[in-house]
């Protein structure tokens, strides 16, 4: 488990975030790209590829309220997230 394959990207948005629209956009991308819905569960001690149904593989949009002072540490922590 590491952040080796993470591609951190920061985008500054202005104005009010339409959380529903952002969540729908993320779900739309996941529906179109199976690799974003693919997991590798272990079965009989061996990993196997499993492409999740679009409803199950929908990414969760997590919104974190912050300020300019806390932002760099939050971005660094997100970029270093290790996938299981």
Secondary structure as the mmCIF struct_conf table of DSSP 4:
data_model
#
loop_
_struct_conf.conf_type_id
_struct_conf.id
_struct_conf.beg_label_comp_id
_struct_conf.beg_label_asym_id
_struct_conf.beg_label_seq_id
_struct_conf.end_label_comp_id
_struct_conf.end_label_asym_id
_struct_conf.end_label_seq_id
BEND BEND1 UNK A 3 UNK A 3
TURN_TY1_P TURN_TY1_P1 UNK A 4 UNK A 5
BEND BEND2 UNK A 15 UNK A 15
HELX_RH_AL_P HELX_RH_AL_P1 UNK A 19 UNK A 32
HELX_RH_3T_P HELX_RH_3T_P1 UNK A 34 UNK A 37
STRN STRN1 UNK A 38 UNK A 39
STRN STRN2 UNK A 42 UNK A 43
TURN_TY1_P TURN_TY1_P2 UNK A 44 UNK A 45
STRN STRN3 UNK A 46 UNK A 47
STRN STRN4 UNK A 50 UNK A 51
HELX_LH_PP_P HELX_LH_PP_P1 UNK A 52 UNK A 53
TURN_TY1_P TURN_TY1_P3 UNK A 54 UNK A 56
BEND BEND3 UNK A 57 UNK A 57
HELX_LH_PP_P HELX_LH_PP_P2 UNK A 58 UNK A 60
HELX_RH_AL_P HELX_RH_AL_P2 UNK A 68 UNK A 79
TURN_TY1_P TURN_TY1_P4 UNK A 80 UNK A 80
HELX_LH_PP_P HELX_LH_PP_P3 UNK A 81 UNK A 83
#
